[in-house]
Amino acid sequence: GAGVSQSPSNKVTEKGKDVELRCDPISGHTALYWYRQSLGQGLEFLIYFQGNSAPDKSGLPSDRFSAERTGGSVSTLTIQRTQQEDSAVYLCASSPGFYNSPLHFGNGTRLTVT
Amino acid sequence: GNSVTQMEGPVTLSEEAFLTINCTYTATGYPSLFWYVQYPGEGLQLLLKATKADDKGSNKGFEATYRKETTSFHLEKGSVQVSDSAVYFCALGDTGNQFYFGTGTSLTVIP
């Protein structure tokens, strides 16, 4: 079946602009995660959704970052007033939400802030 | 709190060499353990998993055993190929559906 889909795959934006990144999880997956991966770095946790609610927003780096999920499906990560340090690959993952179930990742959105 | 410590890279091996990438964890409760692989330009793919102590996960010639006594989940492969060149991440999933990732180990296999 279809995997996790992220769009756009690449985004170049000017400093100060807002961007929206989209994630379509695997159908039926109740849990959805956003991570950030900077060049040559590991994964930085941003936010986790269970259904439409976000029990853990602790990873969002600043109040310029926000995320929502609607209908228990699609999620949007919004970055306002982008800065150059926001340049990274943003990865989305989903899971059925059961104990022991692994994460399934999308291919990511590569964001470049010029 | 929960955490994963992974062997620093990069690792460079010749084709057919033996591979070990060390991973240790700190956790409360009964976590699940995973290895993910990331090929260039792609997202992370699940390589293998183990859900309880002494379980062995295996896939594509890779193996890892969940060792509770040493809190380890080392990744091994007996004979690596050029196509195994990638970044490998060790991860822990806790009972609250939170995941913790190691920093990743870059592997390059040369012919």
Interface residues (C-beta under 8 A of the other chain):
Chain A: V4 A31 Y33 Y35 Q41 G42 L43 F45 Y48 Q50 D56 L91 A93 S95 G97 Y99 N100 S101 P102 L103 H104 F105 G106 N107 G108
Chain B: S32 F34 Y36 G41 E42 G43 L44 Q45 L46 K49 T51 F89 A91 G93 T95 N97 Q98 F99 F101 G102 T103 G104
